[in-house]
Amino acid sequence: MKTVFIADAAASLKPATDTSLAFLRECLKRKHVCYWAEPPSLRLEDGRVFVKAARVLSCADGALPTLSSPLKDFKLRDFSVGWIRKDPPFDASYFSLCWLLSLEESHLRLLNRPSLLLRFHEKLLPFEAFSRGFLKATDLVPTHIGEAQTARAYLEKKKTLDAIRKPFLGFGGSEVKRFQLKSGSPLPAENELELTQPYLPEIASKGDRRVFFLAGKVIGDFVRMPPPGGHVSNIARGGSGKLVPMTLKQKEVTGRVGKFLKSIGVDFAGADMIGNRVSEINITSPTGVRTFYSLSGIDLAPRLIDYSERSAL
């Protein structure tokens, strides 16, 4: 099978923990012919999308991949499977990547589908699930998205001035700030559009939970704890992981999340939960597979690559 990974520069990745490299290593074990491409290497010519990619010669455990040189030119549809593993931010280059890739969806299996990456936003997906009847209001983390003035009024209505603010187009726990406001003080506004949520104290004591979904089924989960005194639990921001069994309520909520994801055609997702409430559903480039493996001894990469092989066009 011929597989292409469309991702950030391989040299920028953390070899011991990167999820994309875990998938790549599993593909190489299966003798897939693998290539690595960066988004700027894509182009459109007369209705066909082309890509310049490097052949992956090897990728030892804990090491970065060894790539061939120079890059080779391909029609994108020459590949059977393409993994879209480009990290956000959701900027013009990311949108352009997905628009180009969307033209080829009927010619190779792209995971996740670029048209879905354009249609759905990870911070809004829980509310999409709510609007379609899969989730209840009590399954959602209270959230306001908009300007600072209306966010302030929202927090007052919720009877709290202890809040989390983060950019609507942010990712990976970047620029997440906690504000404990005094009555009458303004809410800081640093971006045109920001997400505001009441601070939930349980994040400090119980962390949040990353739940992996494949074709609508839960395939693994673990709890992420923020560092002492912190409010961001992302592993990339200094958080740590541990295994804590899901409660019956959490299983019930994640079951409904899975049905929603299957209904919209999402293949692989990583949902984040605080207690019984869903805060985000990441479908762009879900991470944490290696952390889950280090905690549980369960490698999810074979299941993901099994799925890609079965669904190859």
C-alpha positions as CSV (number, residue, x, y, z in Angstrom):
1,M,0.0,0.0,0.0
2,K,1.2,3.5,-0.8
3,T,0.6,6.0,2.1
4,V,1.4,9.7,2.3
5,F,1.6,11.7,5.6
6,I,0.8,15.4,5.1
7,A,2.2,17.0,8.1
8,D,4.5,19.5,9.7
9,A,8.3,19.2,9.0
10,A,9.4,15.8,10.4
11,A,12.4,17.4,12.0
12,S,10.1,19.5,14.2
13,L,8.4,16.5,15.8
14,K,9.1,14.9,19.2
15,P,10.0,11.3,18.2
16,A,9.3,9.6,21.5
17,T,5.7,11.0,21.8
18,D,4.4,12.0,18.4
19,T,1.2,10.3,17.3
20,S,1.9,10.7,13.6
21,L,5.2,9.0,13.9
22,A,3.5,6.1,15.8
23,F,1.2,5.7,12.8
24,L,4.2,5.9,10.4
25,R,6.1,3.2,12.2
26,E,3.2,0.9,12.1
27,C,2.8,1.5,8.3
28,L,6.5,0.7,7.8
29,K,6.1,-2.5,9.8
30,R,3.5,-3.6,7.4
31,K,5.7,-2.8,4.4
32,H,3.6,0.2,3.2
33,V,5.5,2.4,0.9
34,C,5.4,5.6,2.9
35,Y,6.0,9.2,1.9
36,W,6.2,12.5,4.0
37,A,4.9,15.8,2.6
38,E,4.6,19.2,4.0
39,P,1.5,21.4,3.1
40,P,3.4,24.0,0.9
41,S,4.4,21.1,-1.4
42,L,0.9,20.7,-2.7
43,R,-0.3,22.4,-5.9
44,L,-3.2,22.3,-8.4
45,E,-2.6,21.9,-12.1
46,D,-5.5,21.6,-14.5
47,G,-7.9,20.2,-11.9
48,R,-5.4,17.6,-10.5
49,V,-3.6,18.0,-7.1
50,F,0.1,17.2,-7.1
51,V,2.5,16.8,-4.2
52,K,6.2,16.7,-3.7
53,A,7.1,14.1,-1.1
54,A,10.1,12.4,0.4
55,R,10.2,8.6,0.7
56,V,10.4,7.4,4.3
57,L,13.4,5.1,4.4
58,S,13.1,4.2,8.1
59,C,11.7,5.4,11.4
60,A,13.1,3.6,14.5
61,D,11.3,3.8,17.7
62,G,12.2,7.0,19.5
63,A,13.8,8.4,16.5
64,L,12.9,10.8,13.7
65,P,12.3,9.4,10.2
66,T,15.0,9.1,7.7
67,L,13.8,10.7,4.4
68,S,15.1,10.4,0.9
69,S,16.3,13.3,-1.1
70,P,15.4,15.0,-3.4
71,L,11.6,15.1,-3.2
72,K,9.7,13.2,-5.8
73,D,6.6,14.5,-7.6
74,F,3.3,12.6,-7.5
75,K,-0.3,13.0,-8.3
76,L,-2.0,12.9,-5.0
77,R,-4.4,10.2,-6.3
78,D,-1.3,7.9,-6.8
79,F,-1.6,7.1,-3.1
80,S,-4.1,4.8,-1.5
81,V,-4.2,6.5,1.9
82,G,-3.4,10.0,3.0
83,W,-3.1,10.9,6.7
84,I,-3.7,14.6,7.3
85,R,-1.6,15.3,10.4
86,K,-0.9,19.0,10.0
87,D,-1.3,20.8,13.3
88,P,-3.4,24.0,13.5
89,P,-3.5,27.0,13.8
90,F,-6.6,27.4,11.6
91,D,-5.1,30.1,9.3
92,A,-5.3,30.8,5.6
93,S,-2.6,28.1,4.8
94,Y,-4.5,25.5,6.7
95,F,-7.8,26.3,4.9
96,S,-6.0,26.3,1.6
97,L,-4.5,22.9,2.3
98,C,-8.0,21.4,3.1
99,W,-9.6,23.1,0.0
100,L,-7.0,21.5,-2.2
101,L,-7.2,18.1,-0.5
102,S,-11.0,18.1,-0.7
103,L,-10.7,17.9,-4.5
104,E,-9.2,14.5,-4.2
105,E,-11.5,12.9,-1.6
106,S,-13.1,10.6,-4.2
107,H,-9.7,9.3,-5.4
108,L,-7.9,8.3,-2.2
109,R,-8.8,7.7,1.5
110,L,-8.0,10.9,3.5
111,L,-8.2,10.7,7.3
112,N,-9.9,12.7,8.5
113,R,-11.7,13.9,5.4
114,P,-10.6,17.5,4.6
115,S,-14.1,18.6,3.8
116,L,-15.0,17.7,7.4
117,L,-12.0,19.6,8.7
118,L,-13.3,22.6,6.9
119,R,-16.9,22.1,8.0
120,F,-16.4,21.4,11.7
121,H,-14.4,23.2,14.3
122,E,-13.2,21.3,17.4
123,K,-14.4,23.9,19.8
124,L,-17.8,23.9,18.2
125,L,-18.3,20.2,17.7
126,P,-19.8,19.6,21.1
127,F,-22.4,22.2,20.4
128,E,-23.1,20.7,16.9
129,A,-23.7,17.4,18.7
130,F,-26.1,19.3,21.0
131,S,-27.9,21.0,18.2
132,R,-28.4,17.6,16.5
133,G,-29.8,16.0,19.7
134,F,-26.9,13.7,20.5
135,L,-25.8,15.7,23.6
136,K,-27.7,17.4,26.3
137,A,-27.1,20.9,27.7
138,T,-25.8,19.3,30.9
139,D,-23.2,17.4,28.8
140,L,-21.5,20.7,27.8
141,V,-19.0,22.9,29.5
142,P,-20.7,26.3,29.8
143,T,-19.1,28.4,27.0
144,H,-19.3,31.9,25.5
145,I,-17.7,32.7,22.2
146,G,-17.6,36.4,21.3
147,E,-16.3,39.8,22.3
148,A,-15.1,40.7,25.8
149,Q,-18.1,42.9,26.7
150,T,-20.7,40.2,26.1
151,A,-18.4,37.6,27.7
152,R,-18.3,39.7,30.9
153,A,-22.1,39.8,31.0
154,Y,-22.2,36.0,30.4
155,L,-19.9,35.3,33.4
156,E,-22.0,37.6,35.6
157,K,-25.1,35.7,34.5
158,K,-23.3,32.5,35.6
159,K,-22.5,34.1,38.9
160,T,-18.7,33.7,38.5
161,L,-15.8,36.0,37.7
162,D,-13.3,33.2,37.8
163,A,-12.9,32.3,34.1
164,I,-10.8,30.7,31.4
165,R,-10.1,32.6,28.2
166,K,-8.5,31.2,25.0
167,P,-8.4,32.1,21.3
168,F,-11.2,30.6,19.3
169,L,-8.6,29.5,16.7
170,G,-6.0,28.4,19.3
171,F,-4.8,24.9,19.7
172,G,-2.9,22.6,22.0
173,G,-3.5,24.5,25.1
174,S,-1.7,27.6,23.8
175,E,-2.6,31.0,25.2
176,V,-5.1,29.6,27.7
177,K,-5.4,32.1,30.5
178,R,-7.2,32.1,33.8
179,F,-8.8,35.4,35.0
180,Q,-10.1,36.1,38.5
181,L,-11.9,39.4,38.0
182,K,-13.0,41.9,40.5
183,S,-16.5,43.4,40.3
184,G,-16.6,46.1,37.8
185,S,-13.2,45.3,36.2
186,P,-13.0,44.8,32.4
187,L,-12.4,41.4,30.9
188,P,-9.1,41.4,28.9
189,A,-9.6,41.2,25.2
190,E,-6.5,40.0,23.2
191,N,-8.1,38.5,20.1
192,E,-11.0,39.4,17.9
193,L,-12.8,36.3,18.8
194,E,-12.2,34.4,22.1
195,L,-13.8,31.6,24.0
196,T,-14.7,32.1,27.6
197,Q,-15.7,29.5,30.1
198,P,-16.2,29.6,33.9
199,Y,-13.2,28.1,35.6
200,L,-14.1,24.6,36.8
201,P,-12.1,23.8,40.0
202,E,-12.2,20.0,39.3
203,I,-9.6,20.5,36.5
204,A,-7.0,21.1,39.2
205,S,-8.0,18.1,41.4
206,K,-9.2,15.6,38.7
207,G,-7.8,16.9,35.5
208,D,-9.6,16.3,32.1
209,R,-10.0,13.2,30.1
210,R,-8.8,12.5,26.5
211,V,-11.1,9.9,24.8
212,F,-10.1,8.4,21.5
213,F,-12.8,7.4,19.0
214,L,-12.4,5.3,15.8
215,A,-15.5,5.1,13.5
216,G,-17.7,6.1,16.4
217,K,-16.3,3.6,18.9
218,V,-14.3,4.5,22.1
219,I,-10.9,2.8,21.7
220,G,-9.0,4.3,24.7
221,D,-8.9,7.1,27.2
222,F,-6.7,8.6,29.9
223,V,-6.8,11.5,32.3
224,R,-4.5,14.5,31.9
225,M,-3.5,16.4,35.0
226,P,-2.2,20.0,34.9
227,P,1.1,20.7,36.6
228,P,0.8,21.9,40.3
229,G,-0.8,25.3,40.4
230,G,-1.7,25.2,36.7
231,H,-5.0,25.2,34.8
232,V,-3.9,23.6,31.4
233,S,-3.6,19.8,31.3
234,N,-2.3,19.3,27.8
235,I,0.7,17.0,27.8
236,A,2.6,19.4,25.5
237,R,2.1,22.2,28.2
238,G,3.5,20.2,31.1
239,G,0.5,18.0,32.0
240,S,0.9,14.4,33.0
241,G,-1.3,11.4,32.3
242,K,-2.8,8.7,34.4
243,L,-5.3,5.9,34.0
244,V,-8.7,6.4,35.7
245,P,-11.7,4.2,34.8
246,M,-14.6,6.1,33.3
247,T,-17.8,6.3,35.3
248,L,-21.1,4.9,34.0
249,K,-22.2,8.5,33.3
250,Q,-19.0,9.2,31.3
251,K,-19.4,6.0,29.3
252,E,-23.0,7.0,28.5
253,V,-21.9,10.5,27.3
254,T,-19.0,9.2,25.3
255,G,-21.4,6.6,23.7
256,R,-23.6,9.4,22.4
257,V,-20.5,11.4,21.3
258,G,-19.4,8.3,19.3
259,K,-22.8,8.1,17.6
260,F,-22.6,11.7,16.6
261,L,-19.1,11.4,15.2
262,K,-20.2,8.3,13.1
263,S,-23.2,10.2,11.9
264,I,-21.1,13.0,10.4
265,G,-18.4,10.7,9.0
266,V,-15.5,11.4,11.3
267,D,-13.0,8.6,11.4
268,F,-10.5,9.4,14.2
269,A,-11.2,11.9,17.0
270,G,-10.0,12.8,20.4
271,A,-12.6,14.3,22.7
272,D,-11.7,16.2,25.9
273,M,-14.0,15.9,28.9
274,I,-14.0,17.7,32.3
275,G,-16.0,15.5,34.6
276,N,-19.1,14.4,32.7
277,R,-18.9,17.4,30.3
278,V,-17.4,17.6,26.8
279,S,-15.2,20.6,26.2
280,E,-13.7,20.0,22.8
281,I,-13.6,17.3,20.1
282,N,-10.4,17.3,18.2
283,I,-10.6,15.9,14.6
284,T,-7.7,17.8,13.0
285,S,-4.7,15.9,14.3
286,P,-5.6,14.1,17.5
287,T,-2.6,13.4,19.7
288,G,-2.0,11.4,22.9
289,V,-1.7,7.9,21.4
290,R,1.8,7.5,22.7
291,T,0.9,8.8,26.2
292,F,-1.9,6.2,26.3
293,Y,0.5,3.5,25.3
294,S,3.0,4.4,28.0
295,L,0.3,4.3,30.6
296,S,-1.7,1.3,29.5
297,G,0.7,-0.8,27.4
298,I,-2.0,-0.7,24.6
299,D,-0.9,0.5,21.2
300,L,-3.7,2.1,19.3
301,A,-1.6,2.5,16.1
302,P,-2.3,-1.0,14.8
303,R,-6.1,-0.4,15.1
304,L,-5.8,2.9,13.2
305,I,-3.7,1.4,10.4
306,D,-6.0,-1.6,10.2
307,Y,-8.9,0.8,9.7
308,S,-7.0,2.8,7.0
309,E,-6.2,-0.4,5.1
310,R,-9.8,-1.6,5.2
311,S,-11.1,1.8,4.0
312,A,-8.5,2.5,1.3
313,L,-10.0,3.4,-2.1
